[in-house]
Amino acid sequence: MANTPDLVLDSKLETYYLPDCTVETVHAYHEPNPNSRRRLVTRTEHWRREKKIGSGAYGSVWLEKCTQGARSDREIRAVKQIEISGRFGAIDYNRELEAIAKFSHSRYERCFVKSLGWYDSPEYLLIAMEYLEIGDLSAYLNENPPLPEGQAQELAYQILDGLNMMHDNNFAHRDLKPNNILIQSHPPDEWWIKISDFGISKRIEEAPGASTTLRGTSSYIAPELYGLINRGTPFASDIWALGQIVFQLLTKEMVFEHLGSLASYVMQANKFPTGRLAKSSALSVGFINSLMCPIPNDRMTAAMAISHTWIQSKPSPSNLETMISLNTQESSPINSVPATTAISHTWVEPNLSLSGSENITPPYTQDLSTISSMTETSISWNTNPSYPAPEMVDDVLNSKVDPHHIDIQLWRKFDVGNLYSSVDNKVTFSPNGEWLVIPAGRQTRLYNTLDGTSVSTLIEEDDCIHIAAFSPNGEYLATHGRWLIIWGVAPGLRFLHTIFGVWYSVQCIAFSQDKKLVACSSASRVEVWDVESSEKLFMFEHPKSNGVPLTFSPDGLRLLRYVSVDNRVWIQDLDTGDFFVSSKSTTFRSTGPTFSPGGRYLAYSYGAVIYVLDLTKETSKVDPPKVGTKSYRRITGSWVVECPDHWVKVQLDDHIVGPLAFSPNGNFLAACIEHNGKELSDNWIWTIVLWSVVQSGNGTFKLEELHRSRDFDQGYKIGSHPHLAFSLDGTLFVSSNFGKDSIGVWRADTRGYLLND
């Protein structure tokens, strides 16, 4: 095998065949012998073939017994025998061997069948593996009734544990099915399963691409591999197969019996057969649905799936099915909370309404008796997918991703009833895009972005929660009502501690990239706190200011804040305390100021004009403000400021610019714009527009309009709830103004777009 990786060569067994013997193999091992204190000895093992225990598309599996030189922990083994005579065409065996060698390391052995090495003959490639006597998951399911939901959760978690390892190492399995999941133990003992058979595993190379060869078992093959829809990442097909496996664990049935039913589902995604899951919880239905979205990029990743509420609520000490009542006096080792200021934190799972599901009973019992401030709220998640209509089947089969075009399409509409009507708050995504967080009144509600199921509700009984923010890596969630509360996110959302002294009128929360610092901003004040110790590090007050948005520089050493008292951006070095300001003043009474992640750009609007400033090119050092300035302990580090003037503007005739948002990489800017659709009426029409921020060779930049969504006639003005937010992967953004009491989630996949110079 040409170009064999070192990892594969190191795992090859030195092998000899005895004369006139087709059933016995000898392996030689050259290794030290600690018992005899010899640096190098040669040891041999003789293996005799006993019986065939399995077969597949590419070969057979044999049980072998060591007849001479056996180690105490390895007297039997399974050997996979693959024919290499060319009968099955060209197969890249290096791919399989590299995957097997990689995941036979001790750190992965809980998830994967361990390889004992490989060898070859003129006719065959042979792979020696540990032998799991119980057999595979397919045989177990054939002999037993559908699994209880708790057991299905445990098996799904173990499979995801392995998939997450594979995908993190740029491997996709591509033949995931119960036959390739072997059982180490099962009830009445604990479940322990291992993933096997990397026969068609494929290493994902640096340049992404998909094989044109359809491989795998038909029932577990994703629709994009049949050409029914555009391809996504190779990992997405593993996620689809997992959805089929979980469905099968709960029902002993296949989701789609034939290709026709699969094609119908691709055309009409709301036709997922949830009726056969009537005895399962709503969370399990939502989980499976999120794994088997027709569009590959809409499916959860393995990392997202392993953090899904249904997986996290599997029977364990951290079971989310238990109602948790948190009291800061008992829960916080960091802060001692006086009894007079104690805060009650309660988790509530509201009723779920999941489109397309029938006769589904939520697994949790809702108890609202302790929450006097909660009002009845109607929650629904309406899907308006961008899947093609049935008459467009030919277009789907022949369509390709266009790296020079981005569409903005309404993906989901989230109706929240009166939950959102009374507070002008910001909606945000968790960093992995799985959760949508809605702070409103005394509640902060978390919803699963992909399936719309409720994750949890945080209740603040002493005051209104009106803002929430995640740390960049998703480890922490900060909410602010009367005080700033820090929550741990994984595994399972949990209260950590309260930061007291943060004032009431906080309007913006930002974490540093290393998640060690959290900053809060109001109209005239900024404070920076240490997340873990709750120590205040810095405070800046300017009573004449009216600034709100703020952000950290990527290194965490600069704090950028828009201050409208002089219509400039103020930047403070958290090491030296020096202040810098933008050399260009913004328009008086500008609206919607927002920073790009890392603080390179500031975008704001006034009337029908959008301005974008490049802050790396136009800041200058100034004396610090004299009025009300207070300082605390400095943070070590240093940074350099560059100067002069760099800014652009976009004129939109006869429109009013609403909320603005940058994509996570800062390369795209989205905005809501509105105009009156009919003369002398209150019928307002609005559109979402997306621009690319294009760098030019001479150091300047410009905005290029990429796409406008269709007009939406909602009969209200954008100003009622102005906010936009991108998901961290740059594929979705949310608008908190999609009709009265509604939130819109939009698809605008910016990841593969090629920026023009």
C-alpha positions, 0 to 999 in steps of 0.5 A: 500500500503506497503512502502508508501513514506511520501510524499504520506501519507501526501497527502491522504485525510480523507474521508467518504462516506454517507450511501446509497449514491454512488455519494457523498463524504465527506472530513474532514480537520483539520486546523487552523482558522486565522479568529477565532484565533483558533489553530485547527478546523475541516472543511468538504467538500461535493463533488457530482459526476456530469458526466464522462469526460474521460477514459483510460487504467487504469480507468476513470475521473469524474467531481465533484462539491462541494455542501457544504463547498466549498472554493472560489477557488475550487468549481469543480474538476476532479477525476481520478478513478483507479480500484484496484480489480486486473483486470489490474494486479499489478500496483505500485500506489505509483509511480503515487502518489509520482509523483503527490504529488511532482509536485503539489508543487507551484514551478511546478504548471505552468507545471503540473495539480495540485493534490488536494489529493487522497483517496481510497475505497475497489474497487478504488483508487481516485485522485482529481485534478484541472479541466481544462475546455478546455480539452486536446491537442488531442481534440484541434488538431482534431478540428483545422488545423496544428499549425503555427510554432511559436505556435508549438515552444511555446508548445514544450518549455512548454512541455520541461519545464515540462520534464526538471523538471521531469528528474531533479528529476529522474522521467520519464513520459512514457506516454507522448501524446496530450491526457495527455497534458491539456489546460489552455488557447489557442489563441487568449489568450496566450498558457498555457498547463499542463502535466497530467496523471502520471498513468505509471510514474516511479521513476528512482531508484538509480541503473539504469534499465528499466522495461520489461513491454511495456506501453504507447500509440503505436504511441508515443512508442520509438523503444527501448521499442519495442526491435528494438534497445538497451535501453537507459535511461528511459528519452529517451523515453519521448524525443522520444514522444515529437518528435512525438508530435512536428511533429503532431503539425506541420502536424497533422500526425503521423511520423510512421503509423505502426511498420514496418515503424518504424523498417525500420527507425531504420535500416536506420536512414537517411530515416526520413520522412522529406518530410511531413515537407516541409512547416516547417523550417530547424531548426524544422526538425533538432530539431525533428530529434534530438529528434527521433534518433533511438539510445536512447543515441543519442537523446537530453536530455530535458536540451539540447532540451530546449536550442536548437536554434529552441526552443530559437528562439520562438517568444519572446523578445530574438528571434534569428530570429532577426539579431543582430549587437553588438558593444562593446561601446554600449553593455559592461557596464564593459569595455569602448572601444576606438573608434579606437579599436572598434570590430564589432561582427555580427551574420550570419546564413549560408545556411543549407544543411540537409541530408534527407530533401526536399524543406526546406526553412531556416527561416532566411534571410542571409545578408552578405553585412556588412561582407566584409571578409566572403567567400563562404563556402560549408557546409554539414553534412554527416551521417554515423551512426552505426546503424545495417544493415537490415540483422542484425535485429535479432542481434539488437533484442537480443543485450545487452550493454557490460560493458567490451567493447567499440567500436569507430565508426565514427558517423558523418563526417562534411565537412567544405570546405575552412572554416578550411583549412587555420588555425590550430585551435582547435574544441571543444564541449559545456559542454552539448555536444549540440554545436560543435564550430569551430574557423577559420579565422574571424569566429567562427561557432557553429553547433548543434552536433546532427543534424548538423544545424548551430546555429550561426556564430560570426564574428571578423572583426578586426582580426582572431579568432583562439581559443574558450573555454566554461566554465565548466557549459556552462555559458560562451564562450570565443573566442580570436582574437585580444582580449579575448571576453566573450559571454553569452551562455544561454538563447541565445548566446550574447556578454558580454564584451571584456577583453583588454590587452590579447596579440595576440598569445594566444594558449590555454584558460582555465576556472576554475571550478567555472567559475570565472577565465579564463586563457590564455597561449602562448608560453612564457606567462600566464595571469589569469583574473576575468571573470566578472570584467575583472581584471587581477589577475596574469601574468607569463612570461618566454621568454625562454619557449615554453609552450602551454597547461594549466588547473586549478586544480578542486578547482581553486587554482592551475594553471598547465602549460606545459613548454618545456623550461625544458620539465617539468610541472610547477604548480603555487599556485595562493594563495601563488605564490609558484611554483612546477615542475614535477620531471621527464623531458619530452622527448625533442621536445615532441608533443601533450602535454595535461592535463586530466581535473583537471590536474592529468595527463599529456600525451604527445608523441614523435615519436611512444611513448606515456608518461603519468605522474601522477602529484599528485605523482611527483611534488616538490617545486622550486624557481620561475623563475627570468626572466620576472616574474610579479605578481598581486593580489593573490587569497585566498585559500591553497593546498597541494603537494605530491611527487615522481615519477609516469609515464608510457609509451606506445610503438607503433611500426612503427607509429607516434602518433598524437593528444591526448585527455583525457575523462572528468573523466580522465579515458580514453585516446584517440589518433590518430596514423598514418603510411604510408600505401604504400611504397614510397608514400604519402598515409597515413593511420591512426587509433584512439586508446582508452586506459583506465587509470587503478589505481592499489592497490599499488598507481600506474596506467597503460594504457590498450588498449580498442579498435582501430577504423578501418583504414582510408586512407585519403591521407594526414598526421595527422599533418595538423590539429592535435586536438582531444576533448571529449564531457563532457558526455564522449560519443563523441569525435571530430577529426579536421583531418578527411580528408582535410577540414573535421571534424569527430565526433566519438562515443565511449560511455565510461559512462557504461564501468567498469574499471578493478582493 
